[in-house]
Amino acid sequence: MEFTAGGRLEVRITPSDVGKRVSVRRRAESADGAAKFTDTVGVLTSWTGGVLLITRRTGETVHIPESSLVAGKVVPAAPARRRGMPAASFEELARVSARAWQPVESEQLGEWVLRAASGFTRRANSVLPLGDPGVPLDDALARVRAWYAERGLPAYVQTATGAEGTQERLCAALAERGWEREVTAELRTGGLAPIGDLDADVRRVRLGRSVDEPWLRRYQRFGVPGPHVLKVLGGGPSVWFATVPGESDVPAAIGRCVVDGRWAGFMAVEVDPAYRRQGLATAVMAALARRALDEGASAAWLQVESDNDGALALYEGMGLAVHHLYHHFRYSRSS
């Protein structure tokens, strides 16, 4: 990481750069008294009282005393996208992914959307804060807490970091107000045709427009599904379900795809542990991608939790790269 200008380290950022992506170097004393330098890259979310708050791409916040700064500069808002990756803004992908996983009920709060589905998944039971809530932040968050309390649900806000236009400042504001980041996931994008062209045996994959009992028996992450689960799973512009039959009445593998204009979103790709390493996840993805291509889609997206190493390796191999990270903040401080 290069900070020098004419051979000198310089601090070239000021409080006026709050909201910009920066790279800083700070000095700290090590256990033996020797000087130690640490580099931090992220969005400068505040600079008050002699302390900088930088929110990293992962959503982690770092507090840095101004007195420890050795160097600092503003850096490009987002890394250049990979060659061949579909161009997309954070807001476009946030809205596309929201349409693919719709709540049972929702309510507008300015440009925020409060979503609920009887607790089935955080995505369908969290605030989507795209824009201005129309009231001061503290008032908006109070309304959020009350709205979810009325439904017997914890209050969650879904945020994103790591791309141009994402919500590092909101993440920092939530953390300061007692909201805790519980889950971090990646939203990955890539070309759809390479997934459809995968060398996979799709002959066993059955596609349908509606979810059936066998599919639900494999999809056991949330217990016995009620009407709210069926509504969330069935919602979206153009929904497809994939099933690979097994030797019993429980499928060997399943998947879900939602086609929305140029985008095809992949969800709920699950394989029975007894059938893993047989290429079934690849076959499910390929079959769904081919159907989405037939409907005119050209780009793919999916969401995967950051600690799911097996799925990350699979999707990396399919050419799906990280566009941004998203997080769910839960209110934890007593009122």
C-alpha positions in Angstrom: 0.0 0.0 0.0 1.6 3.2 -1.1 1.2 6.4 0.9 4.2 8.5 0.0 4.3 11.7 -2.0 7.9 12.7 -2.8 9.2 10.2 -0.4 7.1 11.5 2.6 4.2 10.0 4.4 1.2 12.3 4.4 -2.2 12.5 6.0 -4.3 13.8 3.1 -7.7 13.4 4.6 -9.8 15.7 6.8 -13.2 15.6 8.4 -14.7 16.9 5.2 -14.0 13.4 3.7 -16.6 11.7 5.8 -18.6 9.4 3.6 -15.6 8.7 1.3 -13.6 5.5 1.0 -10.2 6.0 2.5 -6.9 4.2 3.3 -5.1 5.1 6.5 -2.0 4.0 8.3 -1.7 4.4 12.0 1.1 3.8 14.6 0.6 1.7 17.7 3.1 0.6 20.3 3.8 -3.1 20.4 4.4 -5.1 23.6 8.2 -4.6 23.4 7.7 -0.8 22.9 8.6 -0.9 19.2 6.5 1.1 16.8 4.0 -1.0 14.9 2.0 0.2 11.8 -1.5 -1.0 10.8 -3.3 -0.2 7.6 -7.1 0.1 7.4 -9.2 0.6 4.3 -12.9 1.4 4.4 -15.5 4.2 4.4 -14.8 7.1 6.8 -18.1 7.1 8.6 -17.3 9.8 11.2 -14.5 12.0 12.5 -15.5 13.5 15.8 -13.7 14.2 19.1 -10.3 13.4 17.7 -11.4 9.8 16.7 -12.0 8.5 13.2 -14.5 5.7 12.6 -13.9 3.6 9.5 -16.3 0.9 8.4 -14.6 -1.8 6.5 -16.0 -3.8 3.5 -16.9 -6.6 5.9 -19.1 -4.3 8.0 -16.6 -4.2 10.9 -16.0 -0.7 12.4 -12.6 0.5 13.5 -12.0 3.4 15.9 -8.7 5.2 15.2 -7.4 8.1 17.3 -6.5 11.0 15.2 -3.2 11.3 17.0 -2.1 7.9 15.8 -2.4 8.7 12.1 0.8 8.4 10.1 -0.8 8.6 6.6 -4.1 8.7 4.9 -5.7 9.3 1.5 -9.0 9.0 -0.3 -9.1 5.9 -2.6 -11.6 4.9 -5.4 -15.1 4.3 -4.2 -15.1 0.7 -5.4 -12.7 -1.7 -7.0 -13.0 -2.1 -10.8 -15.4 -4.9 -11.6 -14.0 -8.1 -13.1 -14.0 -8.4 -16.9 -17.1 -10.1 -18.1 -19.1 -9.4 -14.9 -22.5 -7.8 -15.5 -22.5 -4.1 -14.6 -25.0 -3.3 -11.8 -25.4 -0.8 -9.0 -26.0 -1.7 -5.4 -29.5 -0.3 -5.5 -30.5 -2.3 -8.6 -29.3 -5.5 -7.0 -30.9 -4.7 -3.7 -34.3 -4.2 -5.4 -34.0 -7.3 -7.6 -33.1 -9.5 -4.6 -35.9 -8.0 -2.6 -38.5 -8.9 -5.3 -37.2 -12.4 -5.4 -37.8 -13.0 -1.6 -41.0 -11.1 -0.9 -42.6 -10.7 2.6 -46.1 -11.5 3.6 -46.7 -7.9 4.6 -44.9 -4.6 4.3 -45.2 -1.0 5.1 -43.4 2.1 3.8 -41.5 4.4 6.1 -40.4 7.1 3.7 -38.2 5.3 1.3 -37.6 2.5 3.7 -39.7 -0.7 3.5 -40.6 -2.6 6.7 -41.1 -6.3 5.9 -42.5 -9.2 7.9 -43.4 -12.9 7.2 -44.0 -14.4 10.7 -40.3 -14.7 11.2 -39.5 -16.9 8.2 -35.9 -15.7 7.3 -34.3 -12.4 8.2 -34.6 -11.3 4.6 -38.4 -11.3 4.7 -38.4 -9.9 8.3 -36.2 -6.9 8.1 -36.1 -3.3 7.0 -34.9 -2.5 3.5 -33.5 1.0 4.0 -33.0 2.2 0.4 -33.1 6.0 0.7 -34.5 8.5 3.3 -37.0 7.3 5.9 -38.6 10.8 5.9 -37.9 11.4 9.6 -34.7 11.7 11.7 -32.9 8.4 12.1 -33.7 8.0 15.8 -37.4 8.5 15.1 -37.2 6.0 12.2 -35.6 3.3 14.3 -38.1 3.8 17.1 -40.9 3.2 14.6 -39.1 0.2 13.3 -38.7 -1.3 16.8 -42.4 -0.6 17.5 -43.6 -2.1 14.2 -41.8 -5.4 14.8 -42.7 -5.5 18.4 -46.4 -5.3 17.4 -45.8 -8.5 15.4 -43.8 -10.3 18.1 -40.7 -10.2 16.0 -37.2 -8.9 16.6 -36.3 -5.7 14.9 -33.8 -6.2 12.0 -32.3 -3.8 9.5 -30.7 -5.1 6.4 -27.6 -3.1 5.2 -24.8 -3.5 2.7 -21.2 -2.6 2.5 -18.3 -2.9 0.0 -19.5 -1.3 -3.2 -20.3 2.2 -4.5 -23.4 3.5 -2.9 -23.6 1.0 -0.1 -24.5 1.8 3.5 -21.4 2.0 5.6 -22.5 5.2 7.4 -25.9 3.6 8.3 -24.0 0.5 9.6 -21.9 2.7 11.9 -25.0 4.6 13.1 -26.8 1.4 13.9 -23.8 0.1 15.9 -23.6 3.3 17.8 -27.3 2.9 18.8 -27.0 -0.6 20.1 -27.8 -2.6 17.0 -25.6 -5.7 16.6 -24.5 -7.2 13.3 -25.6 -10.9 13.5 -25.1 -12.3 10.0 -22.9 -11.3 7.0 -23.5 -12.7 3.5 -22.1 -12.1 0.1 -24.1 -11.1 -3.0 -22.4 -12.6 -6.0 -23.0 -11.9 -9.6 -21.8 -13.3 -12.9 -22.8 -14.2 -16.4 -25.8 -16.6 -16.8 -24.7 -18.4 -19.9 -21.6 -19.9 -18.3 -23.8 -21.5 -15.7 -26.2 -22.8 -18.3 -23.2 -24.2 -20.2 -21.8 -26.2 -17.3 -21.0 -29.8 -18.0 -23.8 -31.3 -15.9 -26.2 -34.1 -16.2 -29.6 -32.3 -16.0 -31.7 -35.2 -17.1 -32.8 -36.0 -13.6 -33.7 -32.4 -12.7 -37.4 -31.7 -12.8 -38.6 -28.1 -13.1 -41.9 -26.7 -12.0 -43.7 -23.5 -11.3 -44.9 -24.3 -7.8 -43.4 -25.8 -4.7 -44.7 -29.3 -3.9 -44.6 -31.6 -0.8 -41.4 -33.5 -1.8 -39.5 -30.2 -2.4 -40.6 -28.9 1.0 -39.4 -32.1 2.7 -35.9 -31.4 1.5 -36.2 -27.7 2.5 -36.1 -28.3 6.2 -34.1 -25.3 7.5 -37.2 -23.7 9.1 -39.2 -26.7 10.3 -42.8 -27.4 9.2 -43.7 -24.8 6.6 -46.9 -22.8 7.1 -48.8 -20.5 4.7 -46.4 -17.7 5.2 -43.5 -19.9 4.1 -45.4 -20.9 0.9 -46.2 -17.3 0.1 -42.5 -16.2 0.4 -41.3 -19.1 -1.6 -43.9 -18.6 -4.3 -43.5 -14.9 -4.6 -41.5 -13.2 -7.4 -41.7 -12.1 -11.0 -41.1 -15.6 -12.6 -40.4 -18.4 -10.1 -39.0 -21.8 -10.9 -38.4 -24.8 -8.6 -35.9 -27.6 -9.3 -36.1 -31.1 -7.9 -33.8 -34.1 -8.2 -35.6 -37.2 -7.0 -33.9 -39.5 -4.5 -34.5 -43.0 -3.5 -37.2 -42.0 -1.0 -39.9 -39.4 -0.9 -37.3 -36.8 0.0 -35.5 -35.3 -3.0 -31.8 -35.7 -3.4 -31.4 -32.0 -4.3 -33.6 -28.9 -4.8 -33.2 -25.3 -5.9 -35.2 -22.2 -6.6 -34.7 -19.5 -9.3 -36.5 -16.2 -9.8 -36.2 -14.6 -13.3 -36.6 -10.8 -13.2 -35.7 -9.0 -16.5 -32.1 -9.6 -17.2 -31.5 -11.2 -13.8 -31.8 -14.7 -12.6 -31.5 -15.2 -8.9 -30.6 -18.6 -7.4 -31.8 -19.6 -3.9 -32.4 -22.7 -1.7 -29.9 -24.9 -3.5 -29.7 -27.9 -1.1 -28.3 -31.4 -1.5 -28.9 -34.4 0.7 -25.6 -35.2 2.4 -25.9 -38.7 1.2 -25.8 -37.4 -2.4 -23.0 -34.8 -2.2 -20.0 -34.8 -4.5 -22.2 -36.2 -7.3 -22.6 -32.9 -9.1 -26.2 -32.4 -8.2 -25.9 -28.8 -7.1 -24.2 -28.0 -10.4 -27.0 -29.9 -12.3 -29.7 -27.9 -10.4 -28.0 -24.6 -11.2 -27.4 -25.5 -14.8 -31.0 -26.6 -15.4 -32.4 -23.5 -13.8 -30.0 -21.2 -15.7 -31.0 -22.8 -19.0 -34.7 -22.1 -18.2 -33.8 -18.5 -17.2 -31.9 -18.0 -20.5 -35.0 -19.1 -22.4 -36.9 -16.3 -20.7 -34.3 -13.7 -21.8 -32.2 -13.4 -18.7 -28.4 -12.8 -19.1 -27.0 -12.2 -15.7 -27.0 -14.3 -12.5 -27.0 -13.4 -8.8 -27.2 -15.3 -5.5 -26.6 -14.7 -1.8 -24.4 -16.9 0.3 -23.3 -16.6 3.9 -19.6 -15.7 4.2 -18.7 -18.8 6.3 -20.3 -21.3 3.9 -16.9 -22.5 2.5 -18.4 -25.3 0.4 -20.9 -23.1 -1.4 -18.4 -20.3 -1.8 -16.0 -22.7 -3.6 -18.8 -24.0 -5.8 -20.0 -20.5 -6.8 -16.5 -19.2 -7.3 -15.9 -22.0 -9.8 -19.0 -20.9 -11.7 -17.5 -17.5 -12.2 -19.8 -15.7 -9.6 -17.8 -12.9 -8.0 -18.6 -10.8 -4.9 -20.5 -7.6 -5.8 -21.1 -6.5 -2.2 -21.7 -7.8 1.3 -25.0 -7.5 3.2 -25.7 -7.7 6.9 -28.6 -8.0 9.3 -28.4 -5.7 12.3 -30.6 -6.6 15.3 -31.6 -4.2 18.0 -30.3 -5.5 21.3 -30.1 -2.6 23.7 -33.0 -2.3 26.1 -35.2 0.7 25.5 
